[in-house]
Amino acid sequence: MISRPPADVLAAFECTGAPVRLEGGKGGTWRVGDVVLKPVEFAPETPWRATALAAVTDSAEFRIARPLRTRDGGWTAGAGADGQSSSGGHPVAQEWEASRLVPGHPDTSRPDDAIRAGIAFHRALAHLPRPEFLDLRTDPWAVGDRVAWEELPPDGSAAARRLLDPLLAERRPVELPAQAVHGDLPGNVLFAPGQPPAVIDWAIYWRPPAWAAAVAVADALCWYGATPGLIDRWAQLPEWRQMLIRALVYRIVTHDLAGRWTPDQIAAYQPAIAAVLS
């Protein structure tokens, strides 16, 4: 678990007060007043995301957590220097990024509202160019995404292949425009009374917006108690069946690479696969 942000980082983002660890995520996110600090996970991604979010205009359909610059104008800070690196090009310490706190709490029982917020968020991002850092990512999520879109061959454990085989048999080519999308909406949309939903922790992918909605549906079916009627409510989205197939392939491959299977996890995917393929 990531330790609390050091004093140099707090000073860089002009935070005052004691850091308080926030629940959820990977256990490394901290709040100091109305500032949220989290460790940088992939250095090339942070400045691209922060620059893009800083330019998003206010909307009646969604809120965002506004990224914050350091007192020296950078998007990240590490102990000893405000987002600077040593002469050898290696960070001097764990780098941190910051954003303004947005009120609200996740509610995974509201997948339709999360999807609607995601659609509005994606409209605001449609002009962005494809980020080059996507080609550098090799984490399980990036690999799962590439397998889903036939950019890598499927491989994995016997448990994963049993889940994947019927999906891969029904996968067909699609031609839809891609853009920067949020690939992990359900737990990253916050709800607060009287305010639009807030989209946080942007997991960046370059795919059709309908695929991002399909990932939210797949997650809701597998983990959050949604019924198959959720599939039908979004059937107007383009290439919907193929988007759902790719969403499930993405999640299954990622799960296979990131952790071990339990019988309950396998059982959670099976009804969703049956519903999508029926």
Secondary structure, DSSP 8 states (H G I E B T S, - for coil): ------HHHHHHTT--S--EE-SSTTS--EEETTEEEEE-SSTTHHHHHHHHHHT----SS-EE--B---TTS-S-EETTBSS-B-TTSSBSS-EEEEEE----EE-TT-HHHHHHHHHHHHHHHTT----GGGGG--SHHHHHHHHHTTSS-----HHHHHHHHHHHHH--------EEEES--GGGEEE-TTS--EE-S--EEEE-HHHHHHHHHHHHHHHS---THHHHHTTTSTTHHHHHHHHHHHHHHHHHHHS---HHHHHHHHHHHHHHH-
